[in-house]
Amino acid sequence: MKFRLKKITSRRAFLIYIGVTILITVSSVYILSNLITDLTEKANEESAQRNFIKKQEFFLQEFSKFLEQENRIKHVLKISNLDNLASNLRVLSSVQNTNLLIADNWFQINDNKIQFGTDSVSDAVKKNAEDFIKKNKDQDHISVIIPQGKEWVWRIYFKLISKNTVVRYGYDINLKKLVDYFSTVDIKSTNNYAFIFDKSGRCIYHPESNFIGKNIYEISSTRAIDTIFPKKQDYVKRVTMSEYLKLDVIRFTKKLDLKNSCWFVCVNFPKNIINENTALIEKYSTWIYSITTVMLLLIFYLFSYANRRAYKEKGIAIKEKNRLLVENEKIIKEKALIQLQHLKEQINPHFLFNSLNSLYMLVGTDVKTAQKFTLNLSRIYRYLIDPPEKNIVSLKDELLFIEKYIFLQQTRFKEELFFSIKIEDEGALDKYLPYLAFQVVVENAIKHNRATHENPLTTQILVQKDQVIITNNLQKKTHSEPSTNFGLKYLTSIYNFYSRTNLTTSEKDGKFVCILPLISIHS
């Protein structure tokens, strides 16, 4: 079976290739994006679950530290006798009282008077401790959250018996200070937060300290059913609205296995972080397959274009060649016309008549000046009747010409005209500018401005690195000859031919300024 290239690269076949490619790419993006999303969500949830377990263990470890006082009291009770027991317990209480989280502590030996770890205890606290012992005299262990003034405290109470000696010990932990404490020790938890509550729903710990002591079931979306765990796992996970962040979170609830307490810990992870991670992966996957699609389309397009180009290239080349020939011929004719017209413009009877008239006046008065005048006049006309082929001359030649032209004009007008030439950069002398550019600008200045002994016409030629600046003071004639602007049109035409557009003329601060850009021989 033979395949024809024309059929393979036909428009219809090309469109079929594009359609199939796009269909395959879109399907691949959809399927792979879903797979990646599922894997990412699973990985994020597993990461959240691991962090939840670490968080729960962290709280268990920290809260367990507050229960270690019971073991210390047991040890003191074991090594002490009835005579020194009170003093030893007082020392131990004083040491515990140095912990800023401890609001107050107290103990009672047998049924004696209750003693406190510090002397600065209010009567209200003393009365509260006495009532608490009377009420719970027979209890061995109590862990409870109670109000104390405007604050909430975690009260830990236990009773120990040894050698017919009964010691009742209790201490309160300020829950608001506990929040500040956890904010300093739990610095790694930047993408989650947790709160703790007891079986009645009383909030024990929350990063928002105003929530402490309140019913967590009322201030948050946590429900009592969240404390009932299935058989296969010891926690409950669900997506809910956070009372703290005001956005959806993934909430893990688990029992905090703390001695003598029935507490629960809730660890919350913002759901938008997980969604953002998934969205980024979807975004990058879409970019990859989009770029792949574009590359395939580009390959198909270039393949088709290469076949069509073979048929069009020859016709385009012939057409371009003809266009260049026509443009080249047009440029040559335009240059010839400009040269001819300019030659006619410069070799005019007025200039020659005025020059001969000045020469006549000099012959009888100043023979040396007359000789120099005649020599310069002949050189000027030799320069005028022999224009360069490319219509540009070196700056050095143009300066030599304009010096002779200025000499003739100054001989004629004497002190009515002042000319100066200043060269800032000698390297510019080897560059080029349009033929007779200086004569055009200087002649326009003389033609359109008044020149008298009182107010002479002053013209300056300043040669810089890449340009020549010609300036003259403005003393416009009241009735001047109508301007054809031929000179500036001529200069513009030459500069355009050499792709230069920075020829500028302006009138500013009583002066006429013409800037002639220099042309490099390599331009």
Contacts in CASP RR format, 6 or more apart in sequence:
PFRMAT RR
TARGET T0000
AUTHOR 0000-0000-0000
METHOD contacts of the structure
MODEL  1
MKFRLKKITSRRAFLIYIGVTILITVSSVYILSNLITDLTEKANEESAQR
NFIKKQEFFLQEFSKFLEQENRIKHVLKISNLDNLASNLRVLSSVQNTNL
LIADNWFQINDNKIQFGTDSVSDAVKKNAEDFIKKNKDQDHISVIIPQGK
EWVWRIYFKLISKNTVVRYGYDINLKKLVDYFSTVDIKSTNNYAFIFDKS
GRCIYHPESNFIGKNIYEISSTRAIDTIFPKKQDYVKRVTMSEYLKLDVI
RFTKKLDLKNSCWFVCVNFPKNIINENTALIEKYSTWIYSITTVMLLLIF
YLFSYANRRAYKEKGIAIKEKNRLLVENEKIIKEKALIQLQHLKEQINPH
FLFNSLNSLYMLVGTDVKTAQKFTLNLSRIYRYLIDPPEKNIVSLKDELL
FIEKYIFLQQTRFKEELFFSIKIEDEGALDKYLPYLAFQVVVENAIKHNR
ATHENPLTTQILVQKDQVIITNNLQKKTHSEPSTNFGLKYLTSIYNFYSR
TNLTTSEKDGKFVCILPLISIHS
5 307 0 8 1.000
7 13 0 8 1.000
9 303 0 8 1.000
9 304 0 8 1.000
9 307 0 8 1.000
14 300 0 8 1.000
14 304 0 8 1.000
17 300 0 8 1.000
18 297 0 8 1.000
18 300 0 8 1.000
21 293 0 8 1.000
21 296 0 8 1.000
21 297 0 8 1.000
21 300 0 8 1.000
22 293 0 8 1.000
25 289 0 8 1.000
25 292 0 8 1.000
25 293 0 8 1.000
25 296 0 8 1.000
28 289 0 8 1.000
29 285 0 8 1.000
29 286 0 8 1.000
29 289 0 8 1.000
29 290 0 8 1.000
32 285 0 8 1.000
32 289 0 8 1.000
33 282 0 8 1.000
33 285 0 8 1.000
33 286 0 8 1.000
36 281 0 8 1.000
36 282 0 8 1.000
36 285 0 8 1.000
37 278 0 8 1.000
37 281 0 8 1.000
37 282 0 8 1.000
40 277 0 8 1.000
40 278 0 8 1.000
40 281 0 8 1.000
41 274 0 8 1.000
41 278 0 8 1.000
44 273 0 8 1.000
44 274 0 8 1.000
44 277 0 8 1.000
44 278 0 8 1.000
45 250 0 8 1.000
45 274 0 8 1.000
48 192 0 8 1.000
48 250 0 8 1.000
48 252 0 8 1.000
48 269 0 8 1.000
48 274 0 8 1.000
49 237 0 8 1.000
49 252 0 8 1.000
51 189 0 8 1.000
51 191 0 8 1.000
51 192 0 8 1.000
51 267 0 8 1.000
51 269 0 8 1.000
52 192 0 8 1.000
52 235 0 8 1.000
52 252 0 8 1.000
52 254 0 8 1.000
52 267 0 8 1.000
52 269 0 8 1.000
55 189 0 8 1.000
55 192 0 8 1.000
55 194 0 8 1.000
55 265 0 8 1.000
55 267 0 8 1.000
56 254 0 8 1.000
56 256 0 8 1.000
56 265 0 8 1.000
56 267 0 8 1.000
58 186 0 8 1.000
59 194 0 8 1.000
59 196 0 8 1.000
59 205 0 8 1.000
59 256 0 8 1.000
59 265 0 8 1.000
60 256 0 8 1.000
60 257 0 8 1.000
60 258 0 8 1.000
62 182 0 8 1.000
62 185 0 8 1.000
63 256 0 8 1.000
63 258 0 8 1.000
64 258 0 8 1.000
64 259 0 8 1.000
66 101 0 8 1.000
66 154 0 8 1.000
66 156 0 8 1.000
66 173 0 8 1.000
67 156 0 8 1.000
67 258 0 8 1.000
67 259 0 8 1.000
67 260 0 8 1.000
69 92 0 8 1.000
69 96 0 8 1.000
69 156 0 8 1.000
69 169 0 8 1.000
69 171 0 8 1.000
70 158 0 8 1.000
70 160 0 8 1.000
70 169 0 8 1.000
72 92 0 8 1.000
73 89 0 8 1.000
73 92 0 8 1.000
73 107 0 8 1.000
73 158 0 8 1.000
73 160 0 8 1.000
73 167 0 8 1.000
73 169 0 8 1.000
74 160 0 8 1.000
74 162 0 8 1.000
76 85 0 8 1.000
76 88 0 8 1.000
76 89 0 8 1.000
76 92 0 8 1.000
77 85 0 8 1.000
77 160 0 8 1.000
77 162 0 8 1.000
77 165 0 8 1.000
77 167 0 8 1.000
78 162 0 8 1.000
79 88 0 8 1.000
80 88 0 8 1.000
80 89 0 8 1.000
82 165 0 8 1.000
85 109 0 8 1.000
85 165 0 8 1.000
85 167 0 8 1.000
86 109 0 8 1.000
86 115 0 8 1.000
89 107 0 8 1.000
89 109 0 8 1.000
89 115 0 8 1.000
89 167 0 8 1.000
89 169 0 8 1.000
90 115 0 8 1.000
90 117 0 8 1.000
93 105 0 8 1.000
93 106 0 8 1.000
93 107 0 8 1.000
93 115 0 8 1.000
93 116 0 8 1.000
93 117 0 8 1.000
94 117 0 8 1.000
94 118 0 8 1.000
96 102 0 8 1.000
96 105 0 8 1.000
96 117 0 8 1.000
96 171 0 8 1.000
97 104 0 8 1.000
97 105 0 8 1.000
97 117 0 8 1.000
97 118 0 8 1.000
100 177 0 8 1.000
101 173 0 8 1.000
101 174 0 8 1.000
101 177 0 8 1.000
101 178 0 8 1.000
101 181 0 8 1.000
102 171 0 8 1.000
102 172 0 8 1.000
102 173 0 8 1.000
102 174 0 8 1.000
103 148 0 8 1.000
103 151 0 8 1.000
103 153 0 8 1.000
103 171 0 8 1.000
103 172 0 8 1.000
103 173 0 8 1.000
103 174 0 8 1.000
104 116 0 8 1.000
104 117 0 8 1.000
104 118 0 8 1.000
104 121 0 8 1.000
104 125 0 8 1.000
104 129 0 8 1.000
104 171 0 8 1.000
104 172 0 8 1.000
105 116 0 8 1.000
105 117 0 8 1.000
105 169 0 8 1.000
105 170 0 8 1.000
105 171 0 8 1.000
105 172 0 8 1.000
106 114 0 8 1.000
106 115 0 8 1.000
106 116 0 8 1.000
106 117 0 8 1.000
106 121 0 8 1.000
106 129 0 8 1.000
106 169 0 8 1.000
106 170 0 8 1.000
106 171 0 8 1.000
107 114 0 8 1.000
107 115 0 8 1.000
107 167 0 8 1.000
107 168 0 8 1.000
107 169 0 8 1.000
107 170 0 8 1.000
108 114 0 8 1.000
108 115 0 8 1.000
108 133 0 8 1.000
108 167 0 8 1.000
108 168 0 8 1.000
108 169 0 8 1.000
109 115 0 8 1.000
109 165 0 8 1.000
109 166 0 8 1.000
109 167 0 8 1.000
110 165 0 8 1.000
110 166 0 8 1.000
111 166 0 8 1.000
114 126 0 8 1.000
114 129 0 8 1.000
114 130 0 8 1.000
114 133 0 8 1.000
116 125 0 8 1.000
116 126 0 8 1.000
116 129 0 8 1.000
124 149 0 8 1.000
125 148 0 8 1.000
128 148 0 8 1.000
129 170 0 8 1.000
132 155 0 8 1.000
132 157 0 8 1.000
133 168 0 8 1.000
136 142 0 8 1.000
136 157 0 8 1.000
137 168 0 8 1.000
139 157 0 8 1.000
139 159 0 8 1.000
140 158 0 8 1.000
140 159 0 8 1.000
141 157 0 8 1.000
141 158 0 8 1.000
141 159 0 8 1.000
141 259 0 8 1.000
141 260 0 8 1.000
142 155 0 8 1.000
142 156 0 8 1.000
142 157 0 8 1.000
142 158 0 8 1.000
142 260 0 8 1.000
143 154 0 8 1.000
143 155 0 8 1.000
143 156 0 8 1.000
143 157 0 8 1.000
143 258 0 8 1.000
143 259 0 8 1.000
143 260 0 8 1.000
143 261 0 8 1.000
144 154 0 8 1.000
144 155 0 8 1.000
144 157 0 8 1.000
145 152 0 8 1.000
145 153 0 8 1.000
145 154 0 8 1.000
145 155 0 8 1.000
145 175 0 8 1.000
145 198 0 8 1.000
145 202 0 8 1.000
145 204 0 8 1.000
145 213 0 8 1.000
146 152 0 8 1.000
146 153 0 8 1.000
146 155 0 8 1.000
147 153 0 8 1.000
147 213 0 8 1.000
148 172 0 8 1.000
151 174 0 8 1.000
151 175 0 8 1.000
151 176 0 8 1.000
152 175 0 8 1.000
152 176 0 8 1.000
152 212 0 8 1.000
152 213 0 8 1.000
153 172 0 8 1.000
153 173 0 8 1.000
153 174 0 8 1.000
153 175 0 8 1.000
154 172 0 8 1.000
154 173 0 8 1.000
154 175 0 8 1.000
154 178 0 8 1.000
154 204 0 8 1.000
155 170 0 8 1.000
155 171 0 8 1.000
155 172 0 8 1.000
155 173 0 8 1.000
156 170 0 8 1.000
156 171 0 8 1.000
156 172 0 8 1.000
156 173 0 8 1.000
157 168 0 8 1.000
157 169 0 8 1.000
157 170 0 8 1.000
158 168 0 8 1.000
158 169 0 8 1.000
158 170 0 8 1.000
159 166 0 8 1.000
159 167 0 8 1.000
159 168 0 8 1.000
159 169 0 8 1.000
160 166 0 8 1.000
160 167 0 8 1.000
160 169 0 8 1.000
161 167 0 8 1.000
175 204 0 8 1.000
175 205 0 8 1.000
175 212 0 8 1.000
175 213 0 8 1.000
176 209 0 8 1.000
176 212 0 8 1.000
178 205 0 8 1.000
179 205 0 8 1.000
179 206 0 8 1.000
179 207 0 8 1.000
179 209 0 8 1.000
179 212 0 8 1.000
182 205 0 8 1.000
182 207 0 8 1.000
183 207 0 8 1.000
191 269 0 8 1.000
191 270 0 8 1.000
191 273 0 8 1.000
192 267 0 8 1.000
192 268 0 8 1.000
192 269 0 8 1.000
192 270 0 8 1.000
193 207 0 8 1.000
193 244 0 8 1.000
193 245 0 8 1.000
193 267 0 8 1.000
193 268 0 8 1.000
194 205 0 8 1.000
194 207 0 8 1.000
194 265 0 8 1.000
194 266 0 8 1.000
194 267 0 8 1.000
194 268 0 8 1.000
195 203 0 8 1.000
195 205 0 8 1.000
195 206 0 8 1.000
195 207 0 8 1.000
195 211 0 8 1.000
195 216 0 8 1.000
195 220 0 8 1.000
195 244 0 8 1.000
195 265 0 8 1.000
195 266 0 8 1.000
195 268 0 8 1.000
196 203 0 8 1.000
196 204 0 8 1.000
196 205 0 8 1.000
196 206 0 8 1.000
196 256 0 8 1.000
196 263 0 8 1.000
196 264 0 8 1.000
196 265 0 8 1.000
196 266 0 8 1.000
197 203 0 8 1.000
197 204 0 8 1.000
197 216 0 8 1.000
197 222 0 8 1.000
197 263 0 8 1.000
197 264 0 8 1.000
197 266 0 8 1.000
198 204 0 8 1.000
198 261 0 8 1.000
198 262 0 8 1.000
198 263 0 8 1.000
198 264 0 8 1.000
199 227 0 8 1.000
199 262 0 8 1.000
199 263 0 8 1.000
199 264 0 8 1.000
200 215 0 8 1.000
201 215 0 8 1.000
201 216 0 8 1.000
201 217 0 8 1.000
201 224 0 8 1.000
202 213 0 8 1.000
202 214 0 8 1.000
202 215 0 8 1.000
202 216 0 8 1.000
203 211 0 8 1.000
203 212 0 8 1.000
203 213 0 8 1.000
203 214 0 8 1.000
203 215 0 8 1.000
203 216 0 8 1.000
203 219 0 8 1.000
204 212 0 8 1.000
204 213 0 8 1.000
204 263 0 8 1.000
205 212 0 8 1.000
206 212 0 8 1.000
206 244 0 8 1.000
207 244 0 8 1.000
208 244 0 8 1.000
211 219 0 8 1.000
211 243 0 8 1.000
216 222 0 8 1.000
217 223 0 8 1.000
217 224 0 8 1.000
219 243 0 8 1.000
220 242 0 8 1.000
220 243 0 8 1.000
221 240 0 8 1.000
221 241 0 8 1.000
221 243 0 8 1.000
222 240 0 8 1.000
222 251 0 8 1.000
222 253 0 8 1.000
222 266 0 8 1.000
226 236 0 8 1.000
226 238 0 8 1.000
226 251 0 8 1.000
226 253 0 8 1.000
226 264 0 8 1.000
226 266 0 8 1.000
227 236 0 8 1.000
227 253 0 8 1.000
227 255 0 8 1.000
227 264 0 8 1.000
228 236 0 8 1.000
229 235 0 8 1.000
229 236 0 8 1.000
229 254 0 8 1.000
229 255 0 8 1.000
230 236 0 8 1.000
234 254 0 8 1.000
234 255 0 8 1.000
235 252 0 8 1.000
235 253 0 8 1.000
235 254 0 8 1.000
236 252 0 8 1.000
236 253 0 8 1.000
236 254 0 8 1.000
237 250 0 8 1.000
237 251 0 8 1.000
237 252 0 8 1.000
237 253 0 8 1.000
238 250 0 8 1.000
238 251 0 8 1.000
239 248 0 8 1.000
239 249 0 8 1.000
239 250 0 8 1.000
239 251 0 8 1.000
239 271 0 8 1.000
240 248 0 8 1.000
240 249 0 8 1.000
240 251 0 8 1.000
241 247 0 8 1.000
241 248 0 8 1.000
241 249 0 8 1.000
242 248 0 8 1.000
242 249 0 8 1.000
242 251 0 8 1.000
242 268 0 8 1.000
242 270 0 8 1.000
244 268 0 8 1.000
245 268 0 8 1.000
245 270 0 8 1.000
247 270 0 8 1.000
247 271 0 8 1.000
247 272 0 8 1.000
248 270 0 8 1.000
248 271 0 8 1.000
248 272 0 8 1.000
249 268 0 8 1.000
249 269 0 8 1.000
249 270 0 8 1.000
249 271 0 8 1.000
250 268 0 8 1.000
250 269 0 8 1.000
250 271 0 8 1.000
250 274 0 8 1.000
251 266 0 8 1.000
251 267 0 8 1.000
251 268 0 8 1.000
252 266 0 8 1.000
252 267 0 8 1.000
252 268 0 8 1.000
252 269 0 8 1.000
253 264 0 8 1.000
253 265 0 8 1.000
253 266 0 8 1.000
254 264 0 8 1.000
254 265 0 8 1.000
254 267 0 8 1.000
255 262 0 8 1.000
255 263 0 8 1.000
255 264 0 8 1.000
255 265 0 8 1.000
256 263 0 8 1.000
256 264 0 8 1.000
256 265 0 8 1.000
331 497 0 8 1.000
334 493 0 8 1.000
335 391 0 8 1.000
335 497 0 8 1.000
338 391 0 8 1.000
338 490 0 8 1.000
338 493 0 8 1.000
338 494 0 8 1.000
339 387 0 8 1.000
339 391 0 8 1.000
341 486 0 8 1.000
341 490 0 8 1.000
342 387 0 8 1.000
342 435 0 8 1.000
342 436 0 8 1.000
342 486 0 8 1.000
342 487 0 8 1.000
342 490 0 8 1.000
343 384 0 8 1.000
343 385 0 8 1.000
343 387 0 8 1.000
345 486 0 8 1.000
346 384 0 8 1.000
346 436 0 8 1.000
346 439 0 8 1.000
347 381 0 8 1.000
347 384 0 8 1.000
347 385 0 8 1.000
354 412 0 8 1.000
355 373 0 8 1.000
355 377 0 8 1.000
355 408 0 8 1.000
355 412 0 8 1.000
358 373 0 8 1.000
358 408 0 8 1.000
358 411 0 8 1.000
358 412 0 8 1.000
359 370 0 8 1.000
359 373 0 8 1.000
359 374 0 8 1.000
359 377 0 8 1.000
362 369 0 8 1.000
362 370 0 8 1.000
362 373 0 8 1.000
362 411 0 8 1.000
363 370 0 8 1.000
364 370 0 8 1.000
369 411 0 8 1.000
372 407 0 8 1.000
373 407 0 8 1.000
373 408 0 8 1.000
373 411 0 8 1.000
376 404 0 8 1.000
376 407 0 8 1.000
376 408 0 8 1.000
377 408 0 8 1.000
379 404 0 8 1.000
380 401 0 8 1.000
380 404 0 8 1.000
380 405 0 8 1.000
380 408 0 8 1.000
383 401 0 8 1.000
384 436 0 8 1.000
387 435 0 8 1.000
388 435 0 8 1.000
391 434 0 8 1.000
391 435 0 8 1.000
391 494 0 8 1.000
391 497 0 8 1.000
392 432 0 8 1.000
392 433 0 8 1.000
392 434 0 8 1.000
392 435 0 8 1.000
392 494 0 8 1.000
392 498 0 8 1.000
392 519 0 8 1.000
393 432 0 8 1.000
393 433 0 8 1.000
393 434 0 8 1.000
393 435 0 8 1.000
394 429 0 8 1.000
394 430 0 8 1.000
394 431 0 8 1.000
394 432 0 8 1.000
395 428 0 8 1.000
395 429 0 8 1.000
395 430 0 8 1.000
395 431 0 8 1.000
395 432 0 8 1.000
395 433 0 8 1.000
395 463 0 8 1.000
395 468 0 8 1.000
395 518 0 8 1.000
396 429 0 8 1.000
396 430 0 8 1.000
398 433 0 8 1.000
398 435 0 8 1.000
398 436 0 8 1.000
398 437 0 8 1.000
398 438 0 8 1.000
399 421 0 8 1.000
399 429 0 8 1.000
399 438 0 8 1.000
399 461 0 8 1.000
399 463 0 8 1.000
401 436 0 8 1.000
401 438 0 8 1.000
401 439 0 8 1.000
402 421 0 8 1.000
402 438 0 8 1.000
402 439 0 8 1.000
402 442 0 8 1.000
402 461 0 8 1.000
403 421 0 8 1.000
405 438 0 8 1.000
405 439 0 8 1.000
405 442 0 8 1.000
406 419 0 8 1.000
406 442 0 8 1.000
409 417 0 8 1.000
409 419 0 8 1.000
409 442 0 8 1.000
409 446 0 8 1.000
410 417 0 8 1.000
410 419 0 8 1.000
413 451 0 8 1.000
415 453 0 8 1.000
415 456 0 8 1.000
416 451 0 8 1.000
416 452 0 8 1.000
416 453 0 8 1.000
416 456 0 8 1.000
416 457 0 8 1.000
417 446 0 8 1.000
417 451 0 8 1.000
417 456 0 8 1.000
417 457 0 8 1.000
417 459 0 8 1.000
418 456 0 8 1.000
418 457 0 8 1.000
418 458 0 8 1.000
418 459 0 8 1.000
419 442 0 8 1.000
419 458 0 8 1.000
419 459 0 8 1.000
419 460 0 8 1.000
419 461 0 8 1.000
420 458 0 8 1.000
420 459 0 8 1.000
420 460 0 8 1.000
420 461 0 8 1.000
421 460 0 8 1.000
421 461 0 8 1.000
421 463 0 8 1.000
422 460 0 8 1.000
422 461 0 8 1.000
422 462 0 8 1.000
422 463 0 8 1.000
423 429 0 8 1.000
423 463 0 8 1.000
424 462 0 8 1.000
424 463 0 8 1.000
424 464 0 8 1.000
424 465 0 8 1.000
425 463 0 8 1.000
425 464 0 8 1.000
425 465 0 8 1.000
427 465 0 8 1.000
428 463 0 8 1.000
428 464 0 8 1.000
428 465 0 8 1.000
428 466 0 8 1.000
428 468 0 8 1.000
428 518 0 8 1.000
429 463 0 8 1.000
430 521 0 8 1.000
431 466 0 8 1.000
431 518 0 8 1.000
431 519 0 8 1.000
431 520 0 8 1.000
431 521 0 8 1.000
432 518 0 8 1.000
432 519 0 8 1.000
432 520 0 8 1.000
432 521 0 8 1.000
433 468 0 8 1.000
433 516 0 8 1.000
433 517 0 8 1.000
433 518 0 8 1.000
433 519 0 8 1.000
434 490 0 8 1.000
434 491 0 8 1.000
434 494 0 8 1.000
434 495 0 8 1.000
434 516 0 8 1.000
435 494 0 8 1.000
437 468 0 8 1.000
437 491 0 8 1.000
437 516 0 8 1.000
438 461 0 8 1.000
438 468 0 8 1.000
438 470 0 8 1.000
440 487 0 8 1.000
440 488 0 8 1.000
440 490 0 8 1.000
440 491 0 8 1.000
441 470 0 8 1.000
441 514 0 8 1.000
441 516 0 8 1.000
442 459 0 8 1.000
442 470 0 8 1.000
444 483 0 8 1.000
444 487 0 8 1.000
445 457 0 8 1.000
445 459 0 8 1.000
445 472 0 8 1.000
445 512 0 8 1.000
446 457 0 8 1.000
447 480 0 8 1.000
447 481 0 8 1.000
448 476 0 8 1.000
448 477 0 8 1.000
448 480 0 8 1.000
448 481 0 8 1.000
448 483 0 8 1.000
449 457 0 8 1.000
449 472 0 8 1.000
449 473 0 8 1.000
449 474 0 8 1.000
449 475 0 8 1.000
449 476 0 8 1.000
449 477 0 8 1.000
450 457 0 8 1.000
450 475 0 8 1.000
450 476 0 8 1.000
450 477 0 8 1.000
451 457 0 8 1.000
451 475 0 8 1.000
455 475 0 8 1.000
457 472 0 8 1.000
457 473 0 8 1.000
457 475 0 8 1.000
458 472 0 8 1.000
458 473 0 8 1.000
459 470 0 8 1.000
459 471 0 8 1.000
459 472 0 8 1.000
460 470 0 8 1.000
460 471 0 8 1.000
460 472 0 8 1.000
461 468 0 8 1.000
461 469 0 8 1.000
461 470 0 8 1.000
462 468 0 8 1.000
462 469 0 8 1.000
462 470 0 8 1.000
462 471 0 8 1.000
466 517 0 8 1.000
466 518 0 8 1.000
467 502 0 8 1.000
467 515 0 8 1.000
467 516 0 8 1.000
467 517 0 8 1.000
467 518 0 8 1.000
468 515 0 8 1.000
468 516 0 8 1.000
468 518 0 8 1.000
469 513 0 8 1.000
469 514 0 8 1.000
469 515 0 8 1.000
469 516 0 8 1.000
470 513 0 8 1.000
470 514 0 8 1.000
470 516 0 8 1.000
471 511 0 8 1.000
471 512 0 8 1.000
471 513 0 8 1.000
471 514 0 8 1.000
472 511 0 8 1.000
472 512 0 8 1.000
473 510 0 8 1.000
473 511 0 8 1.000
473 512 0 8 1.000
474 507 0 8 1.000
474 510 0 8 1.000
474 511 0 8 1.000
474 512 0 8 1.000
488 505 0 8 1.000
491 503 0 8 1.000
491 516 0 8 1.000
492 503 0 8 1.000
495 501 0 8 1.000
495 502 0 8 1.000
495 503 0 8 1.000
495 517 0 8 1.000
498 519 0 8 1.000
498 523 0 8 1.000
499 523 0 8 1.000
500 517 0 8 1.000
500 519 0 8 1.000
500 523 0 8 1.000
502 515 0 8 1.000
502 517 0 8 1.000
503 515 0 8 1.000
503 516 0 8 1.000
503 517 0 8 1.000
504 513 0 8 1.000
504 514 0 8 1.000
504 515 0 8 1.000
505 512 0 8 1.000
505 513 0 8 1.000
505 514 0 8 1.000
505 515 0 8 1.000
506 512 0 8 1.000
506 513 0 8 1.000
507 513 0 8 1.000
END
